Amino acid sequence: MNHNSKLFRSKSNDFENEALEIHNEYRREHGVPPLVLNKEICKVSQKWAEELAKKDSMSYSLNPDFGESVYCGWSSDPQIKIRARDCLERWYNEINDYSFGREPEVLNCGHFTQIVWKSTKELGIGTAKSKSGRLYVVANYYPPGNYGGQFVKNVLPPGALQFRSSSSLSVSSSLRESNNNIAPTSSQRCSKNFSDLAADLVTKFKSVSIGGEKFEEEFLGAHNEFRSRHRVPPLELNKKLCKYAEEWAKTISKNGRVEHRDQNEYGENIFYAWSTDPAFVITGRDPVDKWYSEIKNHEFGKEPDNLGSGHFSQVVWEDTREVGVGVAKTKEGQIYVVANYFPPGNVIGSFAAKVHPPTS
């Protein structure tokens, strides 16, 4: 791919830029590198979008060089403009049908998996409108995703976060619904061949413990080390909270999904790691280090615009006093760590006051 290709349109394309931004919002939540917009791939996508608009029907180009997702949207109201977000949310919503940590038996959520496919690096977007008013969107990806045998390594669970309002009502990062009067359709091609596109493991640790008192001690110690840097009181380990967290860790490990318990009483951070090595273990410090690393995404002294540092802010939230941790490991080698906090952090409107910058 030619990364230095020139713009093929004289003006910047808002739809392309929005599509890239939303792709990378989702990829950031799943802990995978951002995509870059490749204008040569955009040419390929644009050419096929125009072909679809001309035929006014959905089909694939079957170009073996790229992954491909196709969308068609229309509105009965000519004043409504279909946005890139409408298309991307439609594709990403397939996450509800996906089970993490295993190879899919039937690929009915391939749009979602291609969006967050770890090995994919470049994106091209094309759009065209048919005479009937339908908008066709074509996304091409390089290297392509959705290779059999590669899903566990390339499709990682999202970092689960909970933001809370001051009235203790949960404000989640769930997807917004598209406009009710937009009727989208979409289809997606799954590559059937196996590939040597190797992917790194989710995380590589050189560790010696999982679960038990040693894990809890390491977990608590890491929290309090970081909290001291931010001049907030240390946490205490609450054994009842540990049992509560372990129950949920076991539940989500069985379901193969990283998702929150439906409750408002506690703050919650969730960590996931995977390895094919049967001896793979993690220390209590590993998830806390991972969560704290989000400090690079945090802007102190203001309310956050997104959820990019919510694990970090909960770790150092000033008012939190107690923590519980639970761990579950599947026979396939996936490890789930759930932490619950009381009082909960991430209260909307309180970030500037409760998340302090570290001492220099």
matplotlib code that plots the C-alpha trace (Angstrom):
import matplotlib.pyplot as plt

x = [0.0, 1.2, 0.9, 1.9, -0.7, -2.2, -5.8, -8.1, -10.6, -9.8, -11.8, -11.6, -14.4, -16.3, -17.8, -14.4, -13.0, -15.9, -15.8, -12.1, -12.7, -15.5, -13.6, -10.8, -13.1, -14.3, -10.8, -9.5, -12.2, -11.0, -7.3, -6.2, -4.1, -5.9, -6.5, -5.1, -7.1, -5.4, -6.6, -5.7, -8.0, -10.6, -10.5, -11.2, -14.1, -15.5, -15.5, -17.5, -19.9, -20.6, -21.2, -23.7, -25.5, -25.7, -27.2, -29.1, -28.5, -26.1, -23.3, -19.6, -16.7, -14.9, -11.6, -9.2, -6.8, -9.2, -11.7, -15.0, -18.2, -21.2, -24.1, -27.2, -29.3, -32.2, -34.6, -38.1, -37.3, -35.0, -33.8, -32.2, -28.6, -27.2, -24.0, -21.0, -22.0, -25.3, -23.4, -20.7, -23.2, -25.2, -22.1, -20.7, -24.1, -23.3, -21.1, -24.3, -24.2, -20.4, -18.9, -15.3, -12.5, -13.6, -13.8, -17.3, -19.2, -21.3, -20.1, -23.2, -21.3, -18.5, -19.0, -18.2, -15.2, -13.7, -14.0, -11.9, -9.7, -6.3, -4.1, -5.9, -4.0, -5.6, -9.1, -10.7, -14.3, -16.5, -20.0, -22.5, -26.2, -28.5, -31.3, -33.8, -32.1, -30.3, -26.8, -24.3, -21.3, -18.3, -15.5, -12.3, -9.7, -6.0, -4.8, -8.2, -9.8, -12.2, -9.7, -10.7, -8.6, -7.6, -10.6, -9.5, -6.2, -7.6, -11.1, -10.5, -13.3, -13.8, -12.4, -15.6, -16.3, -19.1, -19.7, -22.1, -24.2, -24.3, -27.8, -26.2, -28.0, -25.7, -24.5, -23.2, -21.1, -23.8, -24.4, -26.9, -29.7, -29.8, -32.6, -35.9, -36.8, -33.5, -33.9, -30.4, -29.4, -26.0, -24.1, -20.6, -18.1, -16.1, -12.8, -12.9, -9.2, -6.8, -4.0, -0.5, -1.3, 0.0, -1.2, 0.3, -1.3, -3.7, -1.1, 2.2, 3.0, 5.9, 4.0, 3.6, 0.2, -3.5, -6.3, -6.0, -4.6, -1.3, -3.1, -5.4, -2.4, -0.6, -3.8, -4.4, -0.7, -0.7, -3.8, -2.4, 1.0, -0.7, -3.2, -0.3, 1.1, -2.1, -2.3, -5.5, -6.2, -5.3, -8.0, -8.9, -9.7, -13.3, -13.7, -17.4, -16.7, -14.1, -16.8, -19.2, -16.5, -15.6, -19.2, -19.3, -15.9, -17.2, -20.4, -18.7, -16.1, -18.9, -20.6, -17.4, -18.3, -16.9, -20.0, -21.1, -23.3, -26.6, -26.1, -25.5, -24.0, -20.4, -17.8, -16.5, -13.4, -12.9, -9.7, -9.3, -6.2, -5.6, -2.8, -2.5, 0.1, -1.6, 0.9, -0.2, -1.0, -1.1, -0.2, -2.5, -0.5, -1.0, -4.6, -3.9, -0.9, -3.1, -5.9, -3.5, -1.8, -4.9, -3.4, -2.0, -5.5, -6.7, -6.9, -6.8, -8.9, -11.9, -14.7, -13.8, -15.2, -15.1, -14.5, -10.8, -9.5, -12.3, -10.3, -7.5, -9.9, -11.6, -8.2, -7.3, -10.8, -10.5, -13.7, -13.4, -12.4, -12.8, -12.1, -12.9, -11.4, -12.4, -10.7, -11.9, -9.9, -11.4, -10.1, -9.3, -6.9, -8.9, -8.6, -11.2, -10.6, -13.4, -12.8, -15.6, -15.2, -17.1, -18.0, -18.1, -16.0, -16.5, -19.3, -20.2, -19.5, -16.9, -13.8, -11.9, -12.4, -11.8, -9.0, -5.8, -2.7, 0.3, 3.1, 6.1]
y = [0.0, 3.5, 5.5, 8.7, 8.7, 12.1, 13.1, 12.1, 14.8, 18.5, 19.0, 17.1, 14.5, 14.9, 11.4, 9.8, 11.6, 10.9, 7.2, 7.0, 8.8, 6.5, 3.4, 4.5, 5.3, 1.7, 0.3, 2.3, 0.7, -2.7, -1.9, -2.2, 0.3, 3.0, 2.8, 5.3, 6.5, 5.4, 7.4, 4.7, 2.3, 5.1, 5.2, 1.4, 1.9, 4.9, 3.1, 0.2, 2.5, 4.2, 0.8, -0.2, 3.2, 2.7, -0.8, 0.3, -3.0, -4.5, -6.8, -7.3, -6.5, -9.7, -8.0, -10.5, -7.7, -6.2, -6.9, -5.3, -4.1, -2.6, -0.6, 0.9, 3.6, 5.7, 8.2, 9.2, 12.7, 14.4, 16.8, 14.0, 13.4, 9.9, 10.1, 7.9, 7.2, 5.7, 3.2, 2.4, 2.0, -0.4, -2.5, -2.3, -3.3, -6.8, -7.0, -8.2, -11.4, -12.1, -14.4, -13.4, -15.9, -18.5, -19.0, -18.3, -21.2, -18.9, -15.4, -13.3, -10.4, -9.9, -6.1, -5.7, -8.0, -6.3, -2.9, -4.0, -6.6, -6.1, -6.8, -4.4, -1.1, 0.9, 2.0, 3.2, 4.7, 5.4, 6.7, 7.2, 8.0, 6.2, 7.9, 6.5, 8.3, 5.4, 6.0, 3.2, 3.0, 0.8, 0.2, -1.6, -2.8, -3.7, -6.2, -7.9, -9.3, -12.2, -15.0, -18.4, -19.5, -15.9, -14.5, -15.1, -13.3, -10.4, -9.6, -8.5, -7.6, -3.9, -2.3, -2.2, 1.1, 2.6, 6.3, 7.5, 10.5, 12.4, 10.9, 7.4, 6.6, 4.6, 6.3, 3.6, 3.8, 1.8, 2.5, 5.1, 4.0, 5.4, 7.7, 5.8, 6.9, 5.6, 2.1, 0.5, -2.8, -4.3, -7.4, -8.6, -11.0, -13.4, -14.6, -18.4, -19.1, -19.4, -16.9, -16.5, -13.0, -13.6, -11.5, -11.0, -12.4, -10.1, -9.5, -11.2, -11.4, -13.0, -13.6, -16.2, -16.0, -15.9, -15.6, -16.1, -14.0, -13.2, -11.9, -9.8, -8.3, -7.5, -6.0, -3.8, -2.8, -1.6, 0.5, 2.2, 2.8, 4.7, 6.4, 7.8, 9.4, 11.3, 12.2, 10.3, 7.9, 4.2, 1.6, -1.3, -4.8, -5.8, -9.6, -9.4, -7.2, -9.8, -12.6, -10.3, -9.5, -13.2, -14.2, -11.8, -12.8, -16.4, -15.3, -13.3, -16.0, -18.5, -16.1, -15.1, -11.4, -8.5, -6.7, -5.0, -6.4, -4.5, -2.6, 0.9, 0.5, -0.1, 1.1, -1.6, -2.2, -5.3, -6.8, -9.6, -11.4, -14.6, -17.0, -20.4, -21.2, -23.4, -22.1, -18.5, -16.6, -12.9, -11.1, -8.8, -5.9, -6.6, -5.4, -2.4, -1.4, -1.8, 0.4, 3.0, 3.3, 5.2, 8.2, 9.2, 9.7, 11.8, 15.6, 16.8, 19.6, 19.1, 16.7, 14.0, 14.0, 10.2, 7.0, 6.7, 7.0, 5.6, 2.7, 5.0, 7.5, 4.8, 3.6, 7.0, 8.4, 10.4, 9.3, 5.5, 3.7, 0.0, -2.5, -6.1, -8.3, -11.6, -13.7, -16.4, -18.5, -20.6, -23.9, -22.2, -19.8, -16.6, -14.7, -12.3, -9.9, -7.9, -5.1, -3.5, -0.2, 1.6, 4.4, 4.3, 6.7, 8.2, 10.5, 12.9, 16.4, 15.5, 14.5, 17.8, 17.6, 13.9, 13.0, 14.7, 15.0, 12.9, 14.4, 15.3]
z = [0.0, -0.8, 2.4, 0.6, -2.0, -2.8, -2.0, -4.8, -4.0, -3.9, -0.7, 2.5, 2.9, 6.1, 5.8, 5.4, 8.4, 10.6, 9.6, 10.5, 13.8, 14.8, 13.8, 16.1, 18.9, 18.9, 18.4, 21.3, 23.5, 22.4, 23.0, 19.4, 17.3, 15.4, 11.6, 9.1, 6.1, 2.9, -0.1, -2.6, -0.8, -0.7, -4.5, -4.6, -2.1, -4.0, -7.3, -5.9, -4.1, -7.4, -9.0, -6.3, -6.6, -10.4, -9.9, -6.8, -5.1, -2.5, -3.5, -2.9, -5.1, -4.0, -4.1, -2.5, -1.3, 1.2, 3.9, 2.9, 4.5, 2.7, 3.9, 2.4, 4.1, 3.1, 4.7, 3.8, 4.9, 2.4, 5.2, 7.1, 6.2, 6.8, 8.8, 9.0, 12.6, 11.5, 9.4, 11.9, 14.8, 12.7, 12.1, 15.6, 17.2, 16.1, 19.2, 20.9, 19.0, 19.5, 22.1, 22.9, 23.5, 21.0, 17.2, 15.8, 14.4, 12.2, 11.3, 11.8, 13.3, 10.7, 10.4, 14.1, 14.0, 11.0, 12.7, 15.7, 14.0, 15.6, 12.6, 10.3, 9.8, 7.0, 5.9, 2.8, 2.6, -0.4, -0.6, -3.5, -3.7, -6.1, -8.2, -5.7, -2.9, -1.2, 0.2, -0.4, 1.8, 1.1, 3.6, 2.6, 5.1, 4.8, 5.9, 5.8, 8.9, 9.6, 9.0, 10.3, 13.3, 14.0, 15.9, 19.4, 18.8, 16.9, 18.4, 22.0, 24.5, 25.1, 28.3, 30.4, 32.1, 34.1, 34.4, 37.0, 37.4, 40.7, 41.3, 41.1, 37.8, 35.6, 32.4, 30.1, 26.9, 25.1, 21.4, 20.3, 18.1, 14.5, 13.4, 13.5, 10.0, 8.5, 7.2, 7.0, 5.4, 5.4, 4.4, 5.0, 3.4, 5.5, 4.2, 4.2, 3.8, 6.7, 6.9, 8.2, 9.3, 12.8, 15.7, 19.1, 22.1, 24.0, 26.7, 27.5, 31.2, 33.1, 36.3, 39.0, 40.6, 39.9, 42.5, 46.2, 49.0, 47.3, 44.2, 46.4, 48.3, 45.0, 43.6, 46.7, 46.9, 43.3, 43.9, 46.9, 45.4, 42.5, 44.9, 47.0, 43.8, 43.5, 47.2, 47.9, 50.8, 50.5, 49.9, 52.1, 50.8, 51.5, 51.5, 50.8, 47.8, 46.7, 46.7, 44.9, 42.2, 41.9, 41.2, 38.3, 37.0, 36.8, 35.1, 32.3, 31.8, 31.1, 28.7, 27.0, 27.1, 29.0, 30.3, 33.5, 36.2, 36.3, 39.6, 40.7, 44.2, 43.2, 40.8, 38.5, 36.4, 34.2, 32.8, 30.2, 29.1, 27.0, 26.1, 24.5, 27.1, 29.8, 32.4, 31.6, 34.8, 35.9, 39.1, 41.0, 39.7, 36.0, 35.7, 37.8, 35.7, 32.6, 34.0, 35.3, 31.9, 30.8, 32.6, 29.2, 27.9, 30.9, 31.0, 34.6, 35.8, 33.5, 32.7, 30.2, 26.7, 26.4, 28.4, 27.4, 30.9, 33.1, 34.5, 35.6, 37.2, 39.2, 40.5, 41.9, 42.7, 45.9, 47.6, 47.0, 50.2, 49.6, 46.8, 46.1, 43.4, 41.8, 39.1, 36.8, 34.3, 31.5, 30.3, 27.0, 28.8, 29.1, 32.3, 33.6, 36.5, 38.1, 40.6, 42.5, 44.4, 47.2, 47.2, 43.4, 41.3, 37.9, 39.0, 36.2, 37.2, 39.8, 37.8, 38.2, 42.0, 42.6, 40.1, 41.0, 39.0, 40.2, 42.3, 40.2]

ax = plt.figure().add_subplot(projection="3d")
ax.plot(x, y, z, "-o")
ax.set_aspect("equal")
plt.show()
